[in-house]
Amino acid sequence: MLKNIRSDIQFLKRHENALIYVKREDCIPFSFGGNKVRIGAELMSEAERAGCDHIISYGSEASNLNRVMAHMAENRGMGCTVIIKRDGKKEKSAHFNELILKNSRAHLVYCTRDSVRETVEAELSALTASGHKPYYVYGNSRGTGNEAVFLRAYGKAFLEIREYEKEKEMSFDHIFTASGTGMTQAGLIAGKISTGSGVEITGISVARQEEALKASILSALKSAGFGQAREDMVSVSDEYLCGGYGSYDSDIRSVVWELMTDHGIPSDPCYSAKGFAGMLRELERKGIEGNVLFIHTGGTPGFFDCISGGKGRHGF
Amino acid sequence: MLKNIRSDIQFLKRHENALIYVKREDCIPFSFGGNKVRIGAELMSEAERAGCDHIISYGSEASNLNRVMAHMAENRGMGCTVIIKRDGKKEKSAHFNELILKNSRAHLVYCTRDSVRETVEAELSALTASGHKPYYVYGNSRGTGNEAVFLRAYGKAFLEIREYEKEKEMSFDHIFTASGTGMTQAGLIAGKISTGSGVEITGISVARQEEALKASILSALKSAGFGQAREDMVSVSDEYLCGGYGSYDSDIRSVVWELMTDHGIPSDPCYSAKGFAGMLRELERKGIEGNVLFIHTGGTPGFFDCISGGKGRHGF
């Protein structure tokens, strides 16, 4: 499998008074890359260290983590169960990630928003009863306990950013990333704390209200051993939610096409393009100057969802 | 834009007595990577050196080169005209590459197989008449004259392979690649001649009969200044054509899914997966041993064409 995960940092363009660079996590060479490949690699190491033989993953129908865990488990010869949250009507999925999963060897289990915990517990019990040693990626059935593993991924990525700064004799003034559950941002903040860096880190929320996302990031940092983390270290904006998780509008769609056509960069409207669009507006609104790094968290299958007719709830 | 093009070499798996490695050209971080990004970068440098301000590209509806040239021209602030060969009925395109092109700023011109030359000439004349200095990627309107530029791309890639061998203190016994027009293979052979390497290089033809492909490769090598190239340096197999360009069967489709699910590698049935499938059979049939390198020439949009219902002419 993948050894020595790394990704390039590229200069993209000037926007107002900021020079925008992009860290191309989407080009990490395993399963379309992205932040979930870094996180997945940490989870696999942990599962192997614990002597587990079966991975249980969980996410939405569009989940990048589920796709990555199915492929990583298969690659290491481990079993994999993927729990997929499906709300509302059972319509035909419009997500390439789900189609790719259906063609993997992972066992797919569907649940609703209200039955996540019992579904995870049922799968853990059934696997244990049949002699397996399962590893649930989020820790216990309430989804806590694995924060340190998640944060390690972007703690390491932060060190790569520092190496780049040293090599190029420059420094970033501001880092932006799309924030869903906030684990990628929390990892970056962990890296900032560990290295004593002065860089600003802002998460563009793609799903949650500001307070909930901040609390989740702060709680993960504390669980992962960063007791010194304070609320003022966590900067989050929920002004670009655009109707919530998975929703997008014509502005975000324009960013998808601009990144592709002008810069050859695929992005997805659910995470990376929404985060990028939010960042552009923050740069304008706050007059942010200097070197700005955008963490491209991947989502190539979502790019193809988007261009093949996927519509956000706002329509366009 | 892209500087210092490089891609990783990964160990994939043992197959019979061969150890298969893959050069992940598909992860070169511009426009989904692939061999056409290397070639495109050489073409752009050449166009800029010649003081041209407009790129003319040509290819099929599924062309990766057309996509890459549109994005590269846009990125450098140059105009771009893309000529698309469309044979048969004008049905709705099933190719993501064409959809991506339609959303770029390139000017799209359609022609038939019989009208390529006159279409190229008409576009060159019209652009020149309106004060532009156009650059046609294939050289003159007959499609010759630019062989040296095309070959430079994989001559350089060959040097990267040599660096890997030196760093890892190993050497490859055999290199395989999908061969369409043969320019990638010709570039690798140019690299082999230049460095005096003893590696075997085999092209799995994805479109042409053996004799035609061999002649095309040999002719390109001679045009590019490799007068010492001999026919016995060009190894090609046309046994895995599977009905011709763009056609594929259930075996190739299985390879697409195996590479994705077991190894996290997207591939397309038109080039990379067809080449990989052909390579596996050559390894078996000829009992090839030792270190084998597969050049993954990209085609991620074709992966999504394939999984979203694209059917080869053989059906499955």
Chai-1 contact restraints between the chains, C-beta under 6 A:
chainA,res_idxA,chainB,res_idxB,connection_type,confidence,min_distance_angstrom,max_distance_angstrom,comment,restraint_id
A,D8,B,P29,contact,1.0,0.0,6.0,A-B,restraint_1
A,R24,B,P29,contact,1.0,0.0,6.0,A-B,restraint_2
A,C27,B,C27,contact,1.0,0.0,6.0,A-B,restraint_3
A,C27,B,P29,contact,1.0,0.0,6.0,A-B,restraint_4
A,P29,B,D8,contact,1.0,0.0,6.0,A-B,restraint_5
A,P29,B,R24,contact,1.0,0.0,6.0,A-B,restraint_6
A,P29,B,C27,contact,1.0,0.0,6.0,A-B,restraint_7
A,F30,B,G264,contact,1.0,0.0,6.0,A-B,restraint_8
A,S31,B,G264,contact,1.0,0.0,6.0,A-B,restraint_9
A,H71,B,G264,contact,1.0,0.0,6.0,A-B,restraint_10
A,E74,B,T261,contact,1.0,0.0,6.0,A-B,restraint_11
A,E74,B,D262,contact,1.0,0.0,6.0,A-B,restraint_12
A,N103,B,W257,contact,1.0,0.0,6.0,A-B,restraint_13
A,S104,B,T261,contact,1.0,0.0,6.0,A-B,restraint_14
A,W257,B,N103,contact,1.0,0.0,6.0,A-B,restraint_15
A,T261,B,E74,contact,1.0,0.0,6.0,A-B,restraint_16
A,T261,B,S104,contact,1.0,0.0,6.0,A-B,restraint_17
A,D262,B,E74,contact,1.0,0.0,6.0,A-B,restraint_18
A,G264,B,F30,contact,1.0,0.0,6.0,A-B,restraint_19
A,G264,B,S31,contact,1.0,0.0,6.0,A-B,restraint_20
A,G264,B,H71,contact,1.0,0.0,6.0,A-B,restraint_21
A,F304,B,F304,contact,1.0,0.0,6.0,A-B,restraint_22
